[in-house]
Amino acid sequence: MGGEIAHDVIGQVLKVYLRPLMREQFVPEKHIFEYIEKITVIRFAEEPTVADTKEIIDILAKNESYHLRLWDMSRIQFDFTMDEIRAIAKYGKSRFPEKNFFAAVAPEDLAFGKLRAFEVYRAEEGHSDVRVFRTESEAIEWLSLQHKYLGP
């Protein structure tokens, strides 16, 4: 009996992790939402537009799933202008009124630098604590530590 339960749990875990990978492989999507350790993860399969980014922000705000979030930009060329970055930062501030933590994964130098600028814009008069990382494991580790600051 215990083996069956363990097998079911492993099966459920694999479905959670493999389903997004299978979707990317067979049905290309612009972005995929996952939930890992209470963290909302958005994986980008192609470079988002400003409209795409605002749509994602709206989805997160509506579902109140913005408190711990990770945007994985490791598979795309992130090349927003500074004006676009500033506009997205301002829009996010207007939609996320409660304390929240945002990690971006950007291994590529240009994207990393632009997202550092986003980090500064989001920090101005907002409730967001933003960090940019080179790897997903660093980002998840940091976000996992931030959960204690969100309250019950």
Sequence and secondary structure as in RCSB ss.txt:
>XXXX:A:sequence
MGGEIAHDVIGQVLKVYLRPLMREQFVPEKHIFEYIEKITVIRFAEEPTVADTKEIIDILAKNESYHLRLWDMSR
IQFDFTMDEIRAIAKYGKSRFPEKNFFAAVAPEDLAFGKLRAFEVYRAEEGHSDVRVFRTESEAIEWLSLQHKYL
GP
>XXXX:A:secstr
 HHHHHHHHHHHHHHHHHHHHHHHHHS  SEEEEEETTEEEEEESS   HHHHHHHHHHHHHTT  SEEEEE TT
S     HHHHHHHHHHHHHH  S EEEEEE  SHHHHHHHHHHHHHHHTTSSEEEEEESSHHHHHHHHHHHGGGS
  
